[in-house]
């Protein structure tokens, strides 16, 4: 079984938070969920899980790409199996981050 790991986005929130408020608001398919700062797409993904139409926008290109990947999953099962094979074949990086990132980049990323 493949374990999914998400990027730890400090400004985000857990899917359980979104799930709770969708249930609390008693939203159904007659509603549209709008997330004007969608970040990594947590609200949009949870809305999709509950068959709710959702609209989101995100200005940061990296976060936007992650959100798109989480929302628009590949429909071709062979493509998914190939990607799974590739991901499972990757060896973990055991070196130092200083070997691959400049000091300025590390400061930015931390």
PyMOL CGO cylinders between C-alpha atoms (Angstrom):
from pymol import cmd
from pymol.cgo import CYLINDER

trace = [
    CYLINDER, 0.00, 0.00, 0.00, 1.29, 3.46, -0.89, 0.3, 1, 1, 1, 1, 1, 1,
    CYLINDER, 1.29, 3.46, -0.89, 1.34, 5.95, 1.98, 0.3, 1, 1, 1, 1, 1, 1,
    CYLINDER, 1.34, 5.95, 1.98, 0.55, 9.50, 0.94, 0.3, 1, 1, 1, 1, 1, 1,
    CYLINDER, 0.55, 9.50, 0.94, 2.55, 12.32, 2.46, 0.3, 1, 1, 1, 1, 1, 1,
    CYLINDER, 2.55, 12.32, 2.46, 1.48, 15.92, 2.00, 0.3, 1, 1, 1, 1, 1, 1,
    CYLINDER, 1.48, 15.92, 2.00, 3.64, 19.02, 1.93, 0.3, 1, 1, 1, 1, 1, 1,
    CYLINDER, 3.64, 19.02, 1.93, 3.53, 20.58, 5.40, 0.3, 1, 1, 1, 1, 1, 1,
    CYLINDER, 3.53, 20.58, 5.40, 1.97, 23.97, 4.65, 0.3, 1, 1, 1, 1, 1, 1,
    CYLINDER, 1.97, 23.97, 4.65, 2.12, 26.12, 7.78, 0.3, 1, 1, 1, 1, 1, 1,
    CYLINDER, 2.12, 26.12, 7.78, -0.66, 28.44, 6.57, 0.3, 1, 1, 1, 1, 1, 1,
    CYLINDER, -0.66, 28.44, 6.57, -3.04, 25.58, 5.86, 0.3, 1, 1, 1, 1, 1, 1,
    CYLINDER, -3.04, 25.58, 5.86, -5.40, 23.52, 7.96, 0.3, 1, 1, 1, 1, 1, 1,
    CYLINDER, -5.40, 23.52, 7.96, -6.40, 19.90, 8.32, 0.3, 1, 1, 1, 1, 1, 1,
    CYLINDER, -6.40, 19.90, 8.32, -9.01, 18.22, 6.16, 0.3, 1, 1, 1, 1, 1, 1,
    CYLINDER, -9.01, 18.22, 6.16, -10.92, 17.34, 9.34, 0.3, 1, 1, 1, 1, 1, 1,
    CYLINDER, -10.92, 17.34, 9.34, -11.42, 21.07, 9.94, 0.3, 1, 1, 1, 1, 1, 1,
    CYLINDER, -11.42, 21.07, 9.94, -13.00, 21.52, 6.51, 0.3, 1, 1, 1, 1, 1, 1,
    CYLINDER, -13.00, 21.52, 6.51, -15.04, 18.33, 6.85, 0.3, 1, 1, 1, 1, 1, 1,
    CYLINDER, -15.04, 18.33, 6.85, -16.44, 19.50, 10.21, 0.3, 1, 1, 1, 1, 1, 1,
    CYLINDER, -16.44, 19.50, 10.21, -17.61, 22.85, 8.82, 0.3, 1, 1, 1, 1, 1, 1,
    CYLINDER, -17.61, 22.85, 8.82, -19.06, 21.35, 5.66, 0.3, 1, 1, 1, 1, 1, 1,
    CYLINDER, -19.06, 21.35, 5.66, -21.12, 19.02, 7.86, 0.3, 1, 1, 1, 1, 1, 1,
    CYLINDER, -21.12, 19.02, 7.86, -21.93, 21.78, 10.36, 0.3, 1, 1, 1, 1, 1, 1,
    CYLINDER, -21.93, 21.78, 10.36, -23.24, 24.01, 7.56, 0.3, 1, 1, 1, 1, 1, 1,
    CYLINDER, -23.24, 24.01, 7.56, -25.25, 21.07, 6.17, 0.3, 1, 1, 1, 1, 1, 1,
    CYLINDER, -25.25, 21.07, 6.17, -23.98, 21.75, 2.65, 0.3, 1, 1, 1, 1, 1, 1,
    CYLINDER, -23.98, 21.75, 2.65, -25.34, 19.65, -0.19, 0.3, 1, 1, 1, 1, 1, 1,
    CYLINDER, -25.34, 19.65, -0.19, -25.04, 19.59, -3.98, 0.3, 1, 1, 1, 1, 1, 1,
    CYLINDER, -25.04, 19.59, -3.98, -27.18, 22.73, -4.23, 0.3, 1, 1, 1, 1, 1, 1,
    CYLINDER, -27.18, 22.73, -4.23, -24.29, 24.76, -2.78, 0.3, 1, 1, 1, 1, 1, 1,
    CYLINDER, -24.29, 24.76, -2.78, -21.02, 25.97, -4.24, 0.3, 1, 1, 1, 1, 1, 1,
    CYLINDER, -21.02, 25.97, -4.24, -17.96, 26.12, -1.99, 0.3, 1, 1, 1, 1, 1, 1,
    CYLINDER, -17.96, 26.12, -1.99, -15.72, 29.09, -2.83, 0.3, 1, 1, 1, 1, 1, 1,
    CYLINDER, -15.72, 29.09, -2.83, -12.16, 29.26, -1.50, 0.3, 1, 1, 1, 1, 1, 1,
    CYLINDER, -12.16, 29.26, -1.50, -10.51, 32.51, -2.53, 0.3, 1, 1, 1, 1, 1, 1,
    CYLINDER, -10.51, 32.51, -2.53, -7.13, 31.56, -1.05, 0.3, 1, 1, 1, 1, 1, 1,
    CYLINDER, -7.13, 31.56, -1.05, -7.12, 27.84, -1.82, 0.3, 1, 1, 1, 1, 1, 1,
    CYLINDER, -7.12, 27.84, -1.82, -3.48, 27.18, -0.95, 0.3, 1, 1, 1, 1, 1, 1,
    CYLINDER, -3.48, 27.18, -0.95, -2.83, 23.46, -1.35, 0.3, 1, 1, 1, 1, 1, 1,
    CYLINDER, -2.83, 23.46, -1.35, -6.48, 22.69, -2.09, 0.3, 1, 1, 1, 1, 1, 1,
    CYLINDER, -6.48, 22.69, -2.09, -7.67, 21.14, 1.17, 0.3, 1, 1, 1, 1, 1, 1,
    CYLINDER, -7.67, 21.14, 1.17, -11.11, 22.77, 0.97, 0.3, 1, 1, 1, 1, 1, 1,
    CYLINDER, -11.11, 22.77, 0.97, -11.49, 21.89, -2.71, 0.3, 1, 1, 1, 1, 1, 1,
    CYLINDER, -11.49, 21.89, -2.71, -10.48, 18.26, -2.17, 0.3, 1, 1, 1, 1, 1, 1,
    CYLINDER, -10.48, 18.26, -2.17, -12.84, 17.84, 0.79, 0.3, 1, 1, 1, 1, 1, 1,
    CYLINDER, -12.84, 17.84, 0.79, -15.64, 19.43, -1.23, 0.3, 1, 1, 1, 1, 1, 1,
    CYLINDER, -15.64, 19.43, -1.23, -14.97, 16.97, -4.06, 0.3, 1, 1, 1, 1, 1, 1,
    CYLINDER, -14.97, 16.97, -4.06, -15.09, 14.04, -1.61, 0.3, 1, 1, 1, 1, 1, 1,
    CYLINDER, -15.09, 14.04, -1.61, -18.57, 15.19, -0.62, 0.3, 1, 1, 1, 1, 1, 1,
    CYLINDER, -18.57, 15.19, -0.62, -19.78, 15.75, -4.20, 0.3, 1, 1, 1, 1, 1, 1,
    CYLINDER, -19.78, 15.75, -4.20, -19.92, 19.51, -3.71, 0.3, 1, 1, 1, 1, 1, 1,
    CYLINDER, -19.92, 19.51, -3.71, -19.05, 21.85, -6.54, 0.3, 1, 1, 1, 1, 1, 1,
    CYLINDER, -19.05, 21.85, -6.54, -16.11, 24.02, -5.51, 0.3, 1, 1, 1, 1, 1, 1,
    CYLINDER, -16.11, 24.02, -5.51, -14.18, 26.95, -6.94, 0.3, 1, 1, 1, 1, 1, 1,
    CYLINDER, -14.18, 26.95, -6.94, -10.79, 28.05, -5.72, 0.3, 1, 1, 1, 1, 1, 1,
    CYLINDER, -10.79, 28.05, -5.72, -8.04, 30.47, -6.63, 0.3, 1, 1, 1, 1, 1, 1,
    CYLINDER, -8.04, 30.47, -6.63, -4.42, 30.57, -5.58, 0.3, 1, 1, 1, 1, 1, 1,
    CYLINDER, -4.42, 30.57, -5.58, -1.81, 33.15, -6.57, 0.3, 1, 1, 1, 1, 1, 1,
    CYLINDER, -1.81, 33.15, -6.57, 1.27, 31.12, -5.62, 0.3, 1, 1, 1, 1, 1, 1,
    CYLINDER, 1.27, 31.12, -5.62, 2.20, 28.99, -8.67, 0.3, 1, 1, 1, 1, 1, 1,
    CYLINDER, 2.20, 28.99, -8.67, 3.72, 26.12, -6.66, 0.3, 1, 1, 1, 1, 1, 1,
    CYLINDER, 3.72, 26.12, -6.66, 0.71, 25.81, -4.36, 0.3, 1, 1, 1, 1, 1, 1,
    CYLINDER, 0.71, 25.81, -4.36, -1.60, 26.09, -7.37, 0.3, 1, 1, 1, 1, 1, 1,
    CYLINDER, -1.60, 26.09, -7.37, 0.17, 23.15, -9.07, 0.3, 1, 1, 1, 1, 1, 1,
    CYLINDER, 0.17, 23.15, -9.07, -0.09, 21.00, -5.94, 0.3, 1, 1, 1, 1, 1, 1,
    CYLINDER, -0.09, 21.00, -5.94, -3.77, 21.85, -5.63, 0.3, 1, 1, 1, 1, 1, 1,
    CYLINDER, -3.77, 21.85, -5.63, -4.40, 20.95, -9.27, 0.3, 1, 1, 1, 1, 1, 1,
    CYLINDER, -4.40, 20.95, -9.27, -2.62, 17.61, -8.86, 0.3, 1, 1, 1, 1, 1, 1,
    CYLINDER, -2.62, 17.61, -8.86, -4.77, 16.78, -5.83, 0.3, 1, 1, 1, 1, 1, 1,
    CYLINDER, -4.77, 16.78, -5.83, -8.03, 17.75, -7.52, 0.3, 1, 1, 1, 1, 1, 1,
    CYLINDER, -8.03, 17.75, -7.52, -7.56, 16.45, -11.08, 0.3, 1, 1, 1, 1, 1, 1,
    CYLINDER, -7.56, 16.45, -11.08, -6.34, 12.90, -10.61, 0.3, 1, 1, 1, 1, 1, 1,
    CYLINDER, -6.34, 12.90, -10.61, -5.17, 10.92, -13.66, 0.3, 1, 1, 1, 1, 1, 1,
    CYLINDER, -5.17, 10.92, -13.66, -7.98, 8.87, -15.21, 0.3, 1, 1, 1, 1, 1, 1,
    CYLINDER, -7.98, 8.87, -15.21, -5.72, 6.35, -16.97, 0.3, 1, 1, 1, 1, 1, 1,
    CYLINDER, -5.72, 6.35, -16.97, -5.03, 3.45, -14.57, 0.3, 1, 1, 1, 1, 1, 1,
    CYLINDER, -5.03, 3.45, -14.57, -1.90, 2.43, -16.51, 0.3, 1, 1, 1, 1, 1, 1,
    CYLINDER, -1.90, 2.43, -16.51, -0.50, 5.92, -16.01, 0.3, 1, 1, 1, 1, 1, 1,
    CYLINDER, -0.50, 5.92, -16.01, -1.23, 5.70, -12.28, 0.3, 1, 1, 1, 1, 1, 1,
    CYLINDER, -1.23, 5.70, -12.28, 0.43, 2.28, -12.01, 0.3, 1, 1, 1, 1, 1, 1,
    CYLINDER, 0.43, 2.28, -12.01, 3.49, 3.53, -13.89, 0.3, 1, 1, 1, 1, 1, 1,
    CYLINDER, 3.49, 3.53, -13.89, 3.78, 6.57, -11.62, 0.3, 1, 1, 1, 1, 1, 1,
    CYLINDER, 3.78, 6.57, -11.62, 3.37, 4.35, -8.57, 0.3, 1, 1, 1, 1, 1, 1,
    CYLINDER, 3.37, 4.35, -8.57, 6.18, 2.10, -9.87, 0.3, 1, 1, 1, 1, 1, 1,
    CYLINDER, 6.18, 2.10, -9.87, 8.44, 5.12, -10.43, 0.3, 1, 1, 1, 1, 1, 1,
    CYLINDER, 8.44, 5.12, -10.43, 7.72, 6.58, -7.01, 0.3, 1, 1, 1, 1, 1, 1,
    CYLINDER, 7.72, 6.58, -7.01, 8.31, 3.29, -5.22, 0.3, 1, 1, 1, 1, 1, 1,
    CYLINDER, 8.31, 3.29, -5.22, 11.63, 2.85, -7.02, 0.3, 1, 1, 1, 1, 1, 1,
    CYLINDER, 11.63, 2.85, -7.02, 13.05, 6.16, -5.77, 0.3, 1, 1, 1, 1, 1, 1,
    CYLINDER, 13.05, 6.16, -5.77, 15.67, 5.77, -3.09, 0.3, 1, 1, 1, 1, 1, 1,
    CYLINDER, 15.67, 5.77, -3.09, 15.41, 8.19, -0.15, 0.3, 1, 1, 1, 1, 1, 1,
    CYLINDER, 15.41, 8.19, -0.15, 17.92, 11.03, -0.16, 0.3, 1, 1, 1, 1, 1, 1,
    CYLINDER, 17.92, 11.03, -0.16, 20.28, 10.54, 2.76, 0.3, 1, 1, 1, 1, 1, 1,
    CYLINDER, 20.28, 10.54, 2.76, 22.69, 13.39, 2.09, 0.3, 1, 1, 1, 1, 1, 1,
    CYLINDER, 22.69, 13.39, 2.09, 22.79, 16.85, 3.53, 0.3, 1, 1, 1, 1, 1, 1,
    CYLINDER, 22.79, 16.85, 3.53, 20.47, 19.57, 2.23, 0.3, 1, 1, 1, 1, 1, 1,
    CYLINDER, 20.47, 19.57, 2.23, 23.47, 21.87, 2.10, 0.3, 1, 1, 1, 1, 1, 1,
    CYLINDER, 23.47, 21.87, 2.10, 24.81, 19.68, -0.72, 0.3, 1, 1, 1, 1, 1, 1,
    CYLINDER, 24.81, 19.68, -0.72, 21.90, 20.50, -3.02, 0.3, 1, 1, 1, 1, 1, 1,
    CYLINDER, 21.90, 20.50, -3.02, 20.56, 23.88, -1.81, 0.3, 1, 1, 1, 1, 1, 1,
    CYLINDER, 20.56, 23.88, -1.81, 22.33, 27.21, -1.42, 0.3, 1, 1, 1, 1, 1, 1,
    CYLINDER, 22.33, 27.21, -1.42, 22.30, 28.88, 2.00, 0.3, 1, 1, 1, 1, 1, 1,
    CYLINDER, 22.30, 28.88, 2.00, 19.83, 31.51, 0.73, 0.3, 1, 1, 1, 1, 1, 1,
    CYLINDER, 19.83, 31.51, 0.73, 17.50, 28.80, -0.58, 0.3, 1, 1, 1, 1, 1, 1,
    CYLINDER, 17.50, 28.80, -0.58, 17.61, 26.92, 2.73, 0.3, 1, 1, 1, 1, 1, 1,
    CYLINDER, 17.61, 26.92, 2.73, 16.78, 30.10, 4.65, 0.3, 1, 1, 1, 1, 1, 1,
    CYLINDER, 16.78, 30.10, 4.65, 13.86, 30.73, 2.29, 0.3, 1, 1, 1, 1, 1, 1,
    CYLINDER, 13.86, 30.73, 2.29, 12.60, 27.14, 2.62, 0.3, 1, 1, 1, 1, 1, 1,
    CYLINDER, 12.60, 27.14, 2.62, 12.83, 27.07, 6.42, 0.3, 1, 1, 1, 1, 1, 1,
]
cmd.load_cgo(trace, "trace")
